[in-house]
Amino acid sequence: VCYLFPLVMASLCHGACVEVDSDTEAVANQGFKLGCISCKMRGEVPATAAVNWYFKASDDDEFSHLYSYEDLIGDVIDPRFYERLDWNGSKQTKDLQDGSIYILNVTYNDTGTYQCRFNRVLMYPNYEFQTNASKTIIINVVPRLTRGMASIFSEVMMYVSIIGLQFWLVVEMVYCYRKIAAAGEEALRESAAEYLAIASESKDNCAGVQVAE
């Protein structure tokens, strides 16, 4: 058991990779992270990977090689991104799963289509197996962040739900108040009827005693 516990913990730690889509709206004159994650399906198999990024501007016909990262070394290839681009992916490992990059001081010329390509080599005891993965991201540069319809709809539905819940609570309170009030009136009527019945019975008993005397 003592030997299995570290192995289980190691499996959990290495199995935490989740492929999340990148944001697609960048703000001019600000930094922007181009996300690209390619999880290794066989976490227990050692591997090495290289990541290459390609860019096609909105007025370009073909992709140009933008950036390359391999053996812990990054290289900005496209001169349009010199001194404006940095590696933002997996750190201190050749077994890359996060191939994200970060663009500094985004300009409107950065609008376009980006491709992230993983070239991974899985190293088995007797052979090596090469796999490739590619992701395409279309980036739009805007003066400021705009809220999507989904976000607006979610916020509206949240307020509607809150107002509906408050209305339901008011209705429940009124209903309970009326029910308690009605029960109180019924109890008073029953108490009054019982009192009158006792009083009438006492009067009859008193009249019978006087006749007997």
N, C-alpha and C positions, 0 to 999 in steps of 0.2 A: 504493500500500500504506500509506504514511504517513497518508493521509487516511481510509482504511478502518478502521484500527486504533482510533481514538477512537470511531468510530461503533459498532464491535462492542462495545467496552467499555461504551458508553452503553446499548446494548441489553441487555447482561447485567445492568447495574446496575438498570435499570428493570424487568427481567423477574423480579425476585426475590420478587414477591408470592406468598404461599401462604395459602390460606384454611384456617385452623385453627379447630376448634370451641372454644367457650368452656367453661371449667369450670362445673359446675352445683351445686357444694356449697360454700357459704360458711360461715365460722365466726363465731359471734356475737361482737361487740365487737372484731372485727378488720377490716382492709381487704380488699376483694375487687375483682378486675378482671373486668368484664363484657366479654368479647371479642366483637368483630364486625368481620370483614374481608370486604370485597367487592373482588376484584381486577378491574382494568380490562382487558378482553379485548384492546383495541387500545392497546398501550402507547405506540405512536408518535403517537397522536392526542391533542392537548391537550384538557383537560377541567376542569370544575369540579364540585364535588359538595357537597351538604348532607346532614347526618346528623340524623335525628330518632329519639329513643328514646321508647317507650311502656311503661307498666307497668300490670299488672292484679294486685292483691293476691289472695291465696287466697280472701278473702271478698268480692271485688268482682265485679260482673257485666260491667263494660266497662273498656276500656283508658283510661287518662288520659295526657295528654302529659307526659312526664317531663323531657326534655332536648332542646335543639336546638343544633347547631353548624354555622355557616355563615360564610364570609368571615373565618375565623380568630377568630371570636367564639363563645363558648359561653354558653348561658343555661339555668339550672336553672328549670324551670317548675313542677314539682310541689312544693308547700311541704313535703311530708314529707321531701324530700331537700335542703332548704336547708342550705348550709354543710357538706354531707356528700358532695358529688359533684363530680368534676372530670374534665376531658377527658384521655384517655389514648391518643388515636389519633395520626394523622399530624400532624406538626409543621411549621409554617412553609410550608404549601402549601395551595392551594385545591383541588388535585387529590387529594381524599381517597380512600384505599383502606383505611385502618385507622380504624374508627369506634368504637374501644373507649372505655369510660368506667371510672372507678374510684370505688367507694363506700367512704367512710370510716366506721368505727365501725358495722358492720353490726348490725342488730337483727332480731329474729324477725319483725317486721312487714314486712321486706323480702322475705320468702318470697312467691313468685308467679311470674307469667309476664312476661317482658320481650320487647319487639320492637324491633329495630334496622332502620331503613329508610333506604336510600341513594337519593337523587335526584341522578342524574349527567347532565351535559350534555356531550356530545362535540362539539367545535368543529372542523368540517371547513372547507375554504377557502370553500365557497359556501353552506353551510347548517349548522344545528345539529341534533343528534339526542339526544333525551332517553331515558334508561333508568332503570329502577327495580329495586331489589333489596331483599329483606326476609329477616330471620333471626329466628327465635323461640327463646328460651332460657328454660327452666324452672329457677328457682333454689330450692334448699332450704337453709334456714339451720339449722345443727346446733351443739351445744355444742362439739364438737371434730371434727376430721377423722376419718372412718371409712374403712377400707380396703375397697375393692371386692373381689368374688369373683375377678375377673380378676387383680388384683394378688396375692392370696393363692395362687391356683392357679399363677401364674408362679413365685412364690418356692418353693412346694412342688416343682414340677417341676425347678427349678434344683438343690435339694438332692438330689432323687432322681437327677438326672443326675450330680452329683458323686460320690455314693455308688456308683452303677453303674460309673462310670469307674474309681474306686479298686478296686472288686472285680475288674473286668476286668484291671487292671494286676497285681493279686496273682495271678490265675489265669495270666496270661502269664508272670510271673516263676517260678512253680512249674513250669509246663510247660517253660520253657527250662532251669531247673535240672535237672529230671529228664532232659531230652534230653541235656544236657551230661554229666551223671553216667553215663547209659547209654553214651554215646559213649566216655567215659573207660574204663569197664569193658571195653567191647569192644576198645578199643585195648590195654588191659593183657592181655586174653586172647590177642589176636593176637601181642603181643610175647612172651608166655610160650610159646605154641606154636612161634613162630619160633625162640626160644632153645633149646627142647627138640629141635627138628629139627636145628639146627646142632650141638648137643652130641652127638646120636645119630650124625650124619654124621662128626663128628670121632672119635668112639669107634670107628666101623667102619674109618676110615682108619688109626687107630693099630693095630688088630688085624691089618689086612692087612699092614702094615709088619713087625710082629713075625713073622708066618708066613713072609714072604719071607726074613727073616734066618735 
